[in-house]
Amino acid sequence: MRVSRDKVMHWSHLIVNALEHSEEITWLVDKNTLRMEIANFMISELQVEEAVDQEVRRILKSFKRTIAEGSREWDVMYQKTFEEQMKKHGRISS
């Protein structure tokens, strides 16, 4: 995971704290439970993204012609392949 667990926990606290000041929110669970649910969701999504990143890199390395990482061509191919893989994982719509 590219983002530390501490950073994710911090973000979850910021989200709950921002919601806390809204009068339109009715709390059905305690705030700590909500923070943990938010953090777990974020960690899960980041893990999927990391797995897709590794898969995309493996795919790009398997091409017969070597594409230099960091080149414009690599960036375009990476983005296109990343989006295709995220669609396969149901993370973005078609």
NUROFI-923964 format. One record per residue: residue in one letter; z, y negated, x of N, C-alpha, C in turn. Coordinates in steps of 0.05 Angstrom, whole numbers, padded with zeros to 5 digits, always signed. Each point is the difference from the previous one (the first is absolute). Last residue first. Layout:
N
aZYXZYXZYX;...
This chain:
94
s-00346-00027-00355-00029-00001+00008-00013-00026-00006;s+00107+00007+00021-00019+00009-00021-00029-00003+00010;i+00093+00023+00058-00016-00023-00009-00021+00011-00020;r+00064+00059+00032+00015-00024+00006-00015-00026-00007;g-00019+00102-00001+00007-00013-00025+00015-00026+00004;h-00042+00063+00065+00028+00003-00004+00010-00015-00025;k-00090-00006+00026+00005+00029-00003+00029+00005-00005;k-00026-00087+00019-00009+00007-00027+00005+00030-00005;m+00017-00033+00085+00021-00010-00018-00008+00007-00029;q-00063+00020+00067+00023+00018+00002+00023-00009-00019;e-00076-00056+00008-00008+00026-00012+00023+00019+00000;e+00013-00082+00044-00001-00003-00029-00008+00025-00014;f-00002+00001+00094+00028-00003-00010+00000-00003-00030;t-00083+00001+00044+00012+00026-00002+00028-00001-00010;k-00044-00082+00013-00014+00015-00020+00013+00028-00004;q+00033-00055+00070+00007-00011-00027-00013+00017-00022;y-00022+00022+00089+00028+00006-00005+00007-00009-00029;m-00085-00022+00033+00002+00029-00006+00029+00007-00007;v-00015-00088+00029-00013+00004-00025+00002+00029-00009;d+00034-00022+00085+00016-00013-00021-00012+00005-00028;w-00048+00030+00076+00024+00016-00005+00017-00011-00022;e-00074-00051+00029-00009+00025-00014+00024+00018-00007;r+00016-00077+00052-00007-00008-00028-00008+00025-00016;s+00064+00019+00082-00026-00013-00003-00004-00006-00029;g+00077+00046+00030+00002-00028+00004-00027-00015-00003;e+00000+00101+00030+00020-00012-00017+00003-00029+00007;a-00091+00057+00013+00023-00012+00015+00019-00013-00020;i-00065+00086-00014+00002-00028-00009+00025-00012+00013;t-00069+00090+00018+00026-00013+00003-00002-00030-00008;r-00058+00087-00037-00003-00024+00017+00028-00014+00001;k-00003+00076-00050-00014+00008+00024-00002-00024+00019;f+00082+00008-00068-00028-00008-00001-00013+00008+00027;s+00095+00008-00021-00017+00024-00003-00029-00007-00001;k+00071-00066+00003-00002+00014+00026-00019+00023-00001;l+00022-00046-00080-00017-00017+00017-00004+00012+00028;i+00058+00044-00061-00027+00001-00010-00019-00016+00019;r+00092-00003+00017-00010+00027+00006-00030+00002-00008;r+00047-00078-00024-00005+00001+00029-00011+00027+00009;v+00026-00008-00090-00023-00017+00005-00007+00000+00030;e+00079+00043-00026-00023+00015-00009-00026-00016+00005;q+00082-00042+00017-00004+00022+00019-00025+00016-00007;d+00026-00067-00060-00008-00012+00025-00006+00022+00020;v+00039+00027-00080-00028-00007-00004-00012-00012+00026;a+00092+00016-00001-00015+00026+00000-00030-00005-00003;e+00057-00074-00009-00001+00009+00028-00015+00026+00003;e+00014-00034-00087-00018-00017+00015-00002+00008+00029;v+00063+00044-00054-00028+00007-00008-00020-00016+00016;q+00089-00023+00013-00005+00026+00012-00028+00010-00008;l+00033-00079-00040-00007-00005+00028-00006+00027+00015;e+00029+00004-00090-00027-00011+00002-00008-00006+00029;s+00087+00032-00016-00019+00020-00008-00029-00011+00003;i+00071-00060+00013-00002+00019+00022-00020+00021-00006;m+00019-00060-00069-00014-00013+00022-00004+00018+00024;f+00052+00031-00072-00028-00003-00008-00016-00012+00023;n+00093+00005+00011-00012+00026+00001-00030+00000-00007;a+00049-00081-00009-00003+00008+00028-00013+00027+00003;i+00022-00029-00087-00021-00017+00011-00006+00008+00029;e+00073+00042-00041-00026+00009-00013-00023-00016+00012;m+00086-00027+00025-00007+00025+00013-00026+00011-00012;r+00036-00078-00038-00008-00005+00028-00010+00025+00013;l+00037+00008-00086-00026-00012-00001-00010-00006+00029;t+00087+00030-00009-00018+00022-00007-00029-00010-00001;n+00067-00064+00013-00003+00017+00024-00019+00023-00005;k+00024-00058-00072-00018-00012+00019-00004+00017+00025;d+00023+00045-00095+00014-00019+00018-00020-00008+00022;v-00039+00021-00096+00013+00016+00021+00014-00020+00018;l-00045-00034-00073+00006+00026-00012+00013+00019+00020;w-00016-00112-00016+00005+00021+00019+00008+00025-00015;t-00064-00087-00025+00024+00015-00010+00004+00024+00018;i-00056-00101+00007+00005+00028+00009+00026+00010-00013;e-00036-00090-00007-00017+00018-00016+00005+00029+00007;e+00036-00079+00045+00015+00005-00025-00015+00020-00018;s+00002-00011+00111-00017-00003-00024+00017+00007-00025;h+00030+00008+00092+00002-00027-00009-00018-00005-00025;e+00003+00084+00047+00027-00006-00010+00002-00027-00012;l-00078+00033+00047+00001+00007-00028+00027-00007-00013;a-00011-00013+00092-00018-00018-00014+00000+00006-00030;n+00049+00057+00057+00012-00026-00001-00017-00021-00015;v-00035+00086+00016+00021+00001-00021+00014-00027-00002;i-00065+00008+00067-00012+00003-00026+00021-00001-00022;l+00029-00001+00090-00013-00026-00008-00012+00002-00027;h+00036+00079+00037+00021-00019-00007-00012-00027-00009;s-00059+00064+00033+00010+00009-00026+00023-00019-00009;w-00036-00013+00086-00019-00008-00021+00011+00007-00028;h+00049+00030+00074+00002-00029-00002-00018-00010-00023;m-00006+00090+00023+00025-00005-00014+00004-00030-00004;v-00073+00026+00053-00004+00007-00028+00025-00005-00017;k+00007-00012+00092-00017-00021-00011-00005+00006-00030;d+00047+00064+00049+00017-00024-00004-00017-00022-00012;r-00044+00079+00025+00016+00004-00024+00017-00025-00006;s-00089-00015+00057+00025+00013+00003+00014+00003-00028;v-00107-00001+00020+00021-00019-00008+00027+00016+00001;r-00080+00046+00018-00003-00024+00016+00022-00021-00005;m-00002+00111-00006+00000-00023-00017+00000-00025+00018;
